[in-house]
């Protein structure tokens, strides 16, 4: 456990200090803060107790449009750099097992990617509450939607972003990932064959409709139920576990070859 | 010594800059042949030349200069910043140009009608302008952040945001920075202004990238 905490803490400290991450998040946070705090008249919503969960879910779904793209691109070099810099050879000479290394690395990057987002969400929500535009319960609702919609999306993309660049060039992965996020989450399945609408969708629509009621004021019936949302989270969790397992076998194979 | 630069570029050339665009091209050709749908053929052709080619070009450009293991040695030679910038970005652009035109040719052979996009020059501008803009943005981002990751992020973000909010981009002052206007809104009354603005933006990004590349100590 102490080894896991050591890897986790080291990775978290390295990731959170990256200037690139703060530039990326800074740009997105400014964009989102402006759109949340000063929406256009046709987009402005009144947060009441009746619509609170729907609007909180809508905000989280909107944040999931761009934030996981940034997190996925930025996380893509976190494990590959250990191999490129020869650090992994040093690590393999220590009693650190591959599984502990992978889990420490994964949760370190995940925590470093999510922490600024959670803090920023709390700050923006506090501003909405302080200016009288939302009830205090929004703090709780936003925290719940963060864990139900944003955390699974980040967890899913970061797992692939750590593993895939070990078997393909970094830039190739980043191109494929950016294309995937649009293709797999936002292209309607009626227009083009896509993962969107399946249980592999990571954008958060299943949880948004299943747990939080979908878009406020929309007359169409909801496509996904709470069961679909739970299945979606389970499938995403299984995918993450599968990626970690394959990565573990891959690193063991690499160690044997060395 | 200065003439040696092109040879160096070819010798140190990363092969994924070549095989990946070609693999992408092959994938879209196979997809078109598999779907065999006249309406979708046009959409796939637009998706490839208008979206995929600029994305690949932009990401490749983000890695073009700084992702060189012998960067410090290269800076120690009397090669000018403009020459490094030009030879690295031109090669990426040429590969994308070949891929885009190969796919256009393939589409024409299977009978795709590009007349909604305008004449031949307009069809060329549909991939050319977004590609050079994202190449310039990727180079600029990598150099201003002194990290390839910043360039990649900027390319990915701009591409993704403009694709998601495409309707909004076409109606306000953002229309001048809307890189997909030629391919998505060929009838837009401000199309020419948009194309001129994108070209100017490309020149501006490349100029700043050139100025940044002259300060070699930032990347060592």
Interface residues (C-beta under 8 A of the other chain):
Chain A: X19 X20 X23 X24 X27 X28 X65 X66 X69 X70 X73 X74 X77 X169 X170 X171 X172 X174 X175 X178 X179 X181 X182 X186 X192
Chain B: X14 X16 X20 X40 X43 X52 X55 X56 X59 X60 X62 X63 X67 X145 X147 X148 X149 X150 X152 X153 X156 X157 X159 X160 X161 X163 X164
